[in-house]
């Protein structure tokens, strides 16, 4: 469905440009955008490589395990359906830790593995379990302490103070995470109440 929407938007734009006689501007914009995208990606690769390396050092040093142990009691309350020593909990904690450090790209594979384990716990059903919905909500709106991707984009555009957004990012992502948890719990309450009736 998304592919059809994008294809439709592209066709409408091309037809509109052809009717208005602005195809040369569209062509120039496409090539300028492609050139800028490559430059941004190269800048992002260097920053993400640095932070992923730092995460690996933290993992080898035991800092991530320590953080996971610190967060584990809270995670048990948020994901009560997941057994204590189940592999899904490890993937969930790794996913959330990567998101906290602003490493969304690094968090994705762990999130996928967590979803696979949660699906196994759910008996392989196609319908999402409570824990799957909660993980999706938290993965989308997780607290971010270091917004590495945004900082690297600001650096690539020669921002005079690329880290000025850290405090506002912490506040905004914290509010988003609390909101996601509250909405998740509210809809779970409505669903269980409906099932009881």
C-alpha positions as CSV (number, residue, x, y, z in Angstrom):
1,X,0.0,0.0,0.0
2,X,2.8,2.4,0.9
3,X,4.5,1.7,-2.5
4,X,1.3,2.6,-4.3
5,X,1.1,5.9,-2.3
6,X,4.7,6.8,-3.1
7,X,4.2,5.8,-6.8
8,X,1.0,7.9,-7.0
9,X,2.7,11.0,-5.4
10,X,5.6,10.6,-7.9
11,X,3.3,10.4,-10.9
12,X,1.2,13.3,-9.8
13,X,4.4,15.4,-9.3
14,X,5.7,14.5,-12.7
15,X,2.4,15.2,-14.5
16,X,2.1,18.5,-12.6
17,X,5.7,19.5,-13.6
18,X,5.0,18.5,-17.3
19,X,1.8,20.5,-17.4
20,X,3.5,23.6,-15.9
21,X,6.7,23.2,-18.0
22,X,9.0,22.8,-15.0
23,X,10.5,19.4,-15.8
24,X,14.1,20.9,-15.9
25,X,13.7,22.2,-12.3
26,X,12.4,18.7,-11.2
27,X,15.3,17.0,-12.9
28,X,17.8,19.4,-11.2
29,X,16.1,18.9,-7.9
30,X,16.3,15.1,-8.2
31,X,20.0,15.2,-8.9
32,X,20.7,17.8,-6.2
33,X,18.7,15.8,-3.6
34,X,20.5,12.5,-4.6
35,X,23.9,14.2,-4.2
36,X,23.0,15.7,-0.8
37,X,21.5,12.3,0.4
38,X,24.8,10.6,-0.4
39,X,26.8,13.3,1.5
40,X,24.5,13.0,4.5
41,X,24.7,9.2,4.5
42,X,28.5,9.3,4.5
43,X,28.4,11.7,7.5
44,X,25.9,9.5,9.3
45,X,28.1,6.4,8.7
46,X,31.1,7.9,10.4
47,X,29.0,9.0,13.5
48,X,27.1,5.7,13.7
49,X,30.3,3.8,13.4
50,X,31.8,5.7,16.3
51,X,28.8,5.2,18.5
52,X,28.4,1.5,17.6
53,X,32.1,1.1,18.4
54,X,31.5,2.9,21.7
55,X,28.5,0.6,22.4
56,X,30.7,-2.5,21.7
57,X,33.3,-1.2,24.2
58,X,30.5,-0.6,26.7
59,X,29.2,-4.1,26.1
60,X,32.7,-5.7,26.5
61,X,33.3,-3.6,29.7
62,X,29.9,-4.9,31.1
63,X,28.3,-1.5,31.1
64,X,25.3,-2.6,29.0
65,X,24.8,-5.6,31.2
66,X,24.8,-3.3,34.2
67,X,22.3,-1.0,32.6
68,X,20.2,-4.0,31.6
69,X,20.2,-5.2,35.2
70,X,19.3,-1.7,36.4
71,X,16.3,-1.5,34.0
72,X,15.3,-5.2,34.3
73,X,12.9,-4.7,37.3
74,X,11.1,-1.9,35.3
75,X,11.1,-4.1,32.1
76,X,9.5,-7.0,34.1
77,X,6.6,-4.7,35.0
78,X,6.2,-3.4,31.5
79,X,6.5,-6.9,29.9
80,X,4.8,-9.2,32.5
81,X,4.0,-11.9,29.9
82,X,7.7,-12.5,29.2
83,X,9.4,-15.1,31.4
84,X,12.3,-13.9,33.5
85,X,15.2,-15.6,31.7
86,X,13.6,-15.8,28.2
87,X,15.8,-14.6,25.3
88,X,13.1,-12.1,24.3
89,X,13.8,-10.1,27.4
90,X,17.5,-9.8,26.5
91,X,16.6,-8.6,23.0
92,X,14.1,-6.2,24.3
93,X,16.6,-4.7,26.8
94,X,19.3,-4.4,24.0
95,X,16.8,-2.8,21.7
96,X,15.7,-0.2,24.3
97,X,19.4,0.5,25.4
98,X,20.3,1.2,21.7
99,X,17.4,3.5,21.4
100,X,18.3,5.3,24.6
101,X,21.7,6.1,23.0
102,X,20.0,7.3,19.8
103,X,21.2,4.3,17.7
104,X,17.9,3.6,16.0
105,X,19.7,1.7,13.1
106,X,21.5,-0.5,15.6
107,X,18.3,-1.1,17.6
108,X,16.4,-2.4,14.6
109,X,18.0,-5.9,14.3
110,X,17.5,-6.4,18.1
111,X,13.9,-5.3,17.8
112,X,13.2,-7.8,15.0
113,X,14.8,-10.6,17.0
114,X,12.7,-9.6,20.1
115,X,9.6,-9.6,18.0
116,X,10.4,-13.1,16.6
117,X,10.9,-14.4,20.2
118,X,7.7,-12.7,21.3
119,X,5.9,-14.3,18.4
120,X,7.1,-17.7,19.6
121,X,5.9,-16.9,23.1
122,X,2.5,-16.0,21.5
123,X,2.3,-19.5,20.0
124,X,3.2,-18.3,16.5
125,X,-0.1,-16.5,16.1
126,X,-0.3,-13.7,13.5
127,X,-2.2,-11.5,16.0
128,X,0.1,-9.3,18.1
129,X,0.4,-10.1,21.8
130,X,0.3,-7.5,24.6
131,X,4.1,-7.5,24.8
132,X,4.5,-7.1,21.0
133,X,2.3,-4.0,21.0
134,X,4.1,-2.6,24.0
135,X,7.6,-3.2,22.4
136,X,6.4,-1.5,19.2
137,X,5.1,1.5,21.2
138,X,8.4,1.8,23.2
139,X,10.5,1.3,20.1
140,X,8.7,4.1,18.4
141,X,8.7,6.5,21.3
142,X,11.7,5.6,23.5
143,X,13.7,7.9,25.8
144,X,16.8,9.2,24.0
145,X,19.7,10.5,26.0
146,X,22.1,11.1,23.1
147,X,20.4,11.8,19.7
148,X,23.4,10.7,17.7
149,X,21.7,10.7,14.3
150,X,20.3,14.2,14.7
151,X,23.6,15.5,16.1
152,X,25.5,14.1,13.1
153,X,23.0,15.7,10.6
154,X,23.4,19.0,12.4
155,X,27.2,18.6,12.2
156,X,27.1,17.8,8.4
157,X,25.2,21.1,7.9
158,X,27.9,23.0,9.8
159,X,25.8,23.8,12.9
160,X,27.6,26.1,15.3
161,X,26.2,24.1,18.3
162,X,25.1,20.6,17.1
163,X,24.6,19.3,20.7
164,X,22.2,22.1,21.8
165,X,19.3,19.8,21.1
166,X,20.3,17.2,23.8
167,X,18.2,18.6,26.7
168,X,15.1,19.2,24.6
169,X,15.4,15.7,23.0
170,X,15.6,14.1,26.5
171,X,12.5,16.0,27.6
172,X,10.5,15.4,24.4
173,X,11.5,11.7,24.1
174,X,10.8,11.2,27.9
175,X,7.3,12.7,27.4
176,X,6.7,10.6,24.3
177,X,7.8,7.4,26.2
178,X,5.5,8.1,29.1
179,X,2.7,8.9,26.7
180,X,3.3,5.6,24.8
181,X,3.2,3.5,28.0
182,X,0.0,5.3,29.3
183,X,-1.8,4.8,25.9
184,X,-0.6,1.2,25.7
185,X,-1.9,0.5,29.2
186,X,-5.2,2.3,28.6
187,X,-6.0,0.3,25.4
188,X,-4.9,-2.9,27.1
189,X,-7.3,-2.2,29.9
190,X,-10.1,-1.5,27.5
191,X,-9.4,-4.7,25.5
192,X,-9.3,-6.9,28.7
193,X,-12.5,-5.3,30.0
194,X,-14.2,-6.0,26.7
195,X,-12.9,-9.6,26.7
196,X,-14.2,-10.1,30.3
197,X,-17.7,-9.0,29.2
